[in-house]
Amino acid sequence: MELILRKGTGEGQSSSKASSQTARATLALREMLVKGQFRPGERIREVPLAVQLHVSRIPLHLALERLAHEGFLEARPTRGFVVQQFSTEDIYDAIELRGLLEGGAARLAAQRLRDVRELEPMQAAAREIQALVRRSKLNVDAFKRYIGLNETFHAALLDLSRSRMLRRSVEQACTLPFASPSAFLERQFISGSLQELFLIAADQHLSIVEAISIRDSLRAEMLTREHALVARRNLEDALKHQERIPGFAAAKLVAL
């Protein structure tokens, strides 16, 4: 009996290790793709990549399959996995899809709100964002703070929806390069047009919180869908000025 228990424990540990390797490889590969370390159309060579990432072949293959499901790679019968290229229409569609999904999350949040105190994380993030963007010019540290607060706001919105299905769908939509609410802001230069955009987004944050607090589900949904359009305007500005954005390697994945 003791031998059987030890064997079972070992199998469980082995399975957990493989799962951990797959997750680690997926995160590392996604980052490499977004940073432009692979060219569109390039075939992924699994053996050297497994060595580079310090993972076994099976977890690496599972990671590649996951990224193919997300749309970063294409699985081909004879060539293995090939790096995809995205059109601007692909990215815009992903942003619009995220807006629809987050709009649904805002509607559910307004309908399922139990206590207005549940809105405190969103409200605190929204107020600090507004204080940041009202400055005459944002420095690098302020931008990093903005990105963190923005992520907090959107994560709190999903929490309030109390929907695992919506959360999973939003995460899927955000896997495309530039589709997430805070896409590439760290690399972007500060322009007058973007400063205006941040002010608009900050006001939208507060309006979304207000709509949810008074249980106006329709207004909360419409405001959140409109808010997602900020990401599209952000992308348009970045692609137009990409030669002025240091480290904007992920633009290689977008076919202009």
Contacts in CASP RR format, 6 or more apart in sequence:
PFRMAT RR
TARGET T0000
AUTHOR 0000-0000-0000
METHOD contacts of the structure
MODEL  1
MELILRKGTGEGQSSSKASSQTARATLALREMLVKGQFRPGERIREVPLA
VQLHVSRIPLHLALERLAHEGFLEARPTRGFVVQQFSTEDIYDAIELRGL
LEGGAARLAAQRLRDVRELEPMQAAAREIQALVRRSKLNVDAFKRYIGLN
ETFHAALLDLSRSRMLRRSVEQACTLPFASPSAFLERQFISGSLQELFLI
AADQHLSIVEAISIRDSLRAEMLTREHALVARRNLEDALKHQERIPGFAA
AKLVAL
18 56 0 8 1.000
18 58 0 8 1.000
18 59 0 8 1.000
19 59 0 8 1.000
21 55 0 8 1.000
21 56 0 8 1.000
21 59 0 8 1.000
21 60 0 8 1.000
22 55 0 8 1.000
22 59 0 8 1.000
22 60 0 8 1.000
22 62 0 8 1.000
22 63 0 8 1.000
22 66 0 8 1.000
24 53 0 8 1.000
24 55 0 8 1.000
25 53 0 8 1.000
25 55 0 8 1.000
25 59 0 8 1.000
25 60 0 8 1.000
25 62 0 8 1.000
25 63 0 8 1.000
26 63 0 8 1.000
26 66 0 8 1.000
26 67 0 8 1.000
28 53 0 8 1.000
29 49 0 8 1.000
29 53 0 8 1.000
29 63 0 8 1.000
29 64 0 8 1.000
29 67 0 8 1.000
29 72 0 8 1.000
30 67 0 8 1.000
30 70 0 8 1.000
30 72 0 8 1.000
30 175 0 8 1.000
32 38 0 8 1.000
33 67 0 8 1.000
33 72 0 8 1.000
33 73 0 8 1.000
33 83 0 8 1.000
33 177 0 8 1.000
33 253 0 8 1.000
34 177 0 8 1.000
34 250 0 8 1.000
34 253 0 8 1.000
35 249 0 8 1.000
35 250 0 8 1.000
36 249 0 8 1.000
36 250 0 8 1.000
36 252 0 8 1.000
36 253 0 8 1.000
37 249 0 8 1.000
38 44 0 8 1.000
38 83 0 8 1.000
39 83 0 8 1.000
39 252 0 8 1.000
40 83 0 8 1.000
40 84 0 8 1.000
40 85 0 8 1.000
40 252 0 8 1.000
40 253 0 8 1.000
40 255 0 8 1.000
41 82 0 8 1.000
41 83 0 8 1.000
41 84 0 8 1.000
41 85 0 8 1.000
42 82 0 8 1.000
42 83 0 8 1.000
43 79 0 8 1.000
43 80 0 8 1.000
43 81 0 8 1.000
43 82 0 8 1.000
43 83 0 8 1.000
44 64 0 8 1.000
44 73 0 8 1.000
44 80 0 8 1.000
44 81 0 8 1.000
44 82 0 8 1.000
44 83 0 8 1.000
46 57 0 8 1.000
46 60 0 8 1.000
46 61 0 8 1.000
46 64 0 8 1.000
46 81 0 8 1.000
47 57 0 8 1.000
49 60 0 8 1.000
50 56 0 8 1.000
50 57 0 8 1.000
50 60 0 8 1.000
53 60 0 8 1.000
55 63 0 8 1.000
64 73 0 8 1.000
64 75 0 8 1.000
64 81 0 8 1.000
65 75 0 8 1.000
67 73 0 8 1.000
67 81 0 8 1.000
68 74 0 8 1.000
68 75 0 8 1.000
68 81 0 8 1.000
70 172 0 8 1.000
70 175 0 8 1.000
70 176 0 8 1.000
71 84 0 8 1.000
71 175 0 8 1.000
71 176 0 8 1.000
72 83 0 8 1.000
72 84 0 8 1.000
72 175 0 8 1.000
73 81 0 8 1.000
73 82 0 8 1.000
73 83 0 8 1.000
73 84 0 8 1.000
74 81 0 8 1.000
74 82 0 8 1.000
74 83 0 8 1.000
74 84 0 8 1.000
75 81 0 8 1.000
76 82 0 8 1.000
83 253 0 8 1.000
84 253 0 8 1.000
85 253 0 8 1.000
85 254 0 8 1.000
85 255 0 8 1.000
86 176 0 8 1.000
86 177 0 8 1.000
86 253 0 8 1.000
86 254 0 8 1.000
86 255 0 8 1.000
87 254 0 8 1.000
87 255 0 8 1.000
88 235 0 8 1.000
88 239 0 8 1.000
88 254 0 8 1.000
88 255 0 8 1.000
88 256 0 8 1.000
90 176 0 8 1.000
91 176 0 8 1.000
91 177 0 8 1.000
91 178 0 8 1.000
91 179 0 8 1.000
91 235 0 8 1.000
91 254 0 8 1.000
92 232 0 8 1.000
92 235 0 8 1.000
94 173 0 8 1.000
94 174 0 8 1.000
94 176 0 8 1.000
94 179 0 8 1.000
95 178 0 8 1.000
95 179 0 8 1.000
95 228 0 8 1.000
95 229 0 8 1.000
95 231 0 8 1.000
95 232 0 8 1.000
95 235 0 8 1.000
96 228 0 8 1.000
96 232 0 8 1.000
97 173 0 8 1.000
98 170 0 8 1.000
98 173 0 8 1.000
98 174 0 8 1.000
98 179 0 8 1.000
98 180 0 8 1.000
98 181 0 8 1.000
98 228 0 8 1.000
98 231 0 8 1.000
99 224 0 8 1.000
99 225 0 8 1.000
99 227 0 8 1.000
99 228 0 8 1.000
100 225 0 8 1.000
101 166 0 8 1.000
101 169 0 8 1.000
101 170 0 8 1.000
101 173 0 8 1.000
102 154 0 8 1.000
102 157 0 8 1.000
102 158 0 8 1.000
102 170 0 8 1.000
102 224 0 8 1.000
102 225 0 8 1.000
102 227 0 8 1.000
102 228 0 8 1.000
103 220 0 8 1.000
103 221 0 8 1.000
103 222 0 8 1.000
103 224 0 8 1.000
103 225 0 8 1.000
103 228 0 8 1.000
104 161 0 8 1.000
104 166 0 8 1.000
104 221 0 8 1.000
104 224 0 8 1.000
105 157 0 8 1.000
105 158 0 8 1.000
105 160 0 8 1.000
105 161 0 8 1.000
105 163 0 8 1.000
105 166 0 8 1.000
105 170 0 8 1.000
105 224 0 8 1.000
106 157 0 8 1.000
106 161 0 8 1.000
106 208 0 8 1.000
106 211 0 8 1.000
106 212 0 8 1.000
106 217 0 8 1.000
106 220 0 8 1.000
106 221 0 8 1.000
106 223 0 8 1.000
106 224 0 8 1.000
107 217 0 8 1.000
107 218 0 8 1.000
107 220 0 8 1.000
107 221 0 8 1.000
108 160 0 8 1.000
108 161 0 8 1.000
108 162 0 8 1.000
108 163 0 8 1.000
108 166 0 8 1.000
108 217 0 8 1.000
109 157 0 8 1.000
109 160 0 8 1.000
109 161 0 8 1.000
109 162 0 8 1.000
109 212 0 8 1.000
109 220 0 8 1.000
110 211 0 8 1.000
110 212 0 8 1.000
110 215 0 8 1.000
110 216 0 8 1.000
110 217 0 8 1.000
110 220 0 8 1.000
110 221 0 8 1.000
111 215 0 8 1.000
111 217 0 8 1.000
112 160 0 8 1.000
112 161 0 8 1.000
112 162 0 8 1.000
113 119 0 8 1.000
113 160 0 8 1.000
113 212 0 8 1.000
113 213 0 8 1.000
113 215 0 8 1.000
116 213 0 8 1.000
118 160 0 8 1.000
119 160 0 8 1.000
119 209 0 8 1.000
119 212 0 8 1.000
119 213 0 8 1.000
121 152 0 8 1.000
121 156 0 8 1.000
122 153 0 8 1.000
122 156 0 8 1.000
122 157 0 8 1.000
122 160 0 8 1.000
122 205 0 8 1.000
122 208 0 8 1.000
122 209 0 8 1.000
122 212 0 8 1.000
123 206 0 8 1.000
123 209 0 8 1.000
125 149 0 8 1.000
125 150 0 8 1.000
125 152 0 8 1.000
125 153 0 8 1.000
125 156 0 8 1.000
125 205 0 8 1.000
126 153 0 8 1.000
126 202 0 8 1.000
126 205 0 8 1.000
126 206 0 8 1.000
126 208 0 8 1.000
126 209 0 8 1.000
127 206 0 8 1.000
128 145 0 8 1.000
128 149 0 8 1.000
129 146 0 8 1.000
129 149 0 8 1.000
129 150 0 8 1.000
129 153 0 8 1.000
129 201 0 8 1.000
129 202 0 8 1.000
129 205 0 8 1.000
130 202 0 8 1.000
130 203 0 8 1.000
130 205 0 8 1.000
130 206 0 8 1.000
132 138 0 8 1.000
132 142 0 8 1.000
132 145 0 8 1.000
132 146 0 8 1.000
132 149 0 8 1.000
132 202 0 8 1.000
133 146 0 8 1.000
133 195 0 8 1.000
133 198 0 8 1.000
133 199 0 8 1.000
133 201 0 8 1.000
133 202 0 8 1.000
134 199 0 8 1.000
134 202 0 8 1.000
135 142 0 8 1.000
137 190 0 8 1.000
137 195 0 8 1.000
138 146 0 8 1.000
138 190 0 8 1.000
138 195 0 8 1.000
138 198 0 8 1.000
143 185 0 8 1.000
143 186 0 8 1.000
143 190 0 8 1.000
144 186 0 8 1.000
146 185 0 8 1.000
146 198 0 8 1.000
147 182 0 8 1.000
147 185 0 8 1.000
147 186 0 8 1.000
148 182 0 8 1.000
150 181 0 8 1.000
150 182 0 8 1.000
151 181 0 8 1.000
151 182 0 8 1.000
153 205 0 8 1.000
154 181 0 8 1.000
157 208 0 8 1.000
157 224 0 8 1.000
158 166 0 8 1.000
158 167 0 8 1.000
158 170 0 8 1.000
160 212 0 8 1.000
161 167 0 8 1.000
173 179 0 8 1.000
174 180 0 8 1.000
174 181 0 8 1.000
177 183 0 8 1.000
177 250 0 8 1.000
177 253 0 8 1.000
177 254 0 8 1.000
178 184 0 8 1.000
178 231 0 8 1.000
178 235 0 8 1.000
178 238 0 8 1.000
178 250 0 8 1.000
178 254 0 8 1.000
179 231 0 8 1.000
180 231 0 8 1.000
181 228 0 8 1.000
181 231 0 8 1.000
183 231 0 8 1.000
183 234 0 8 1.000
183 235 0 8 1.000
184 234 0 8 1.000
184 235 0 8 1.000
184 238 0 8 1.000
184 245 0 8 1.000
184 248 0 8 1.000
184 250 0 8 1.000
185 234 0 8 1.000
187 238 0 8 1.000
187 245 0 8 1.000
187 246 0 8 1.000
187 247 0 8 1.000
187 248 0 8 1.000
188 194 0 8 1.000
188 234 0 8 1.000
188 237 0 8 1.000
188 238 0 8 1.000
188 245 0 8 1.000
189 241 0 8 1.000
189 244 0 8 1.000
189 245 0 8 1.000
191 237 0 8 1.000
191 241 0 8 1.000
193 237 0 8 1.000
194 234 0 8 1.000
194 237 0 8 1.000
197 230 0 8 1.000
197 233 0 8 1.000
197 234 0 8 1.000
197 237 0 8 1.000
200 230 0 8 1.000
201 227 0 8 1.000
201 230 0 8 1.000
204 223 0 8 1.000
204 226 0 8 1.000
204 227 0 8 1.000
204 230 0 8 1.000
205 227 0 8 1.000
207 223 0 8 1.000
208 220 0 8 1.000
208 223 0 8 1.000
208 224 0 8 1.000
208 227 0 8 1.000
211 217 0 8 1.000
211 219 0 8 1.000
211 220 0 8 1.000
211 223 0 8 1.000
212 220 0 8 1.000
238 245 0 8 1.000
238 248 0 8 1.000
238 251 0 8 1.000
239 251 0 8 1.000
239 254 0 8 1.000
239 256 0 8 1.000
242 248 0 8 1.000
242 251 0 8 1.000
END
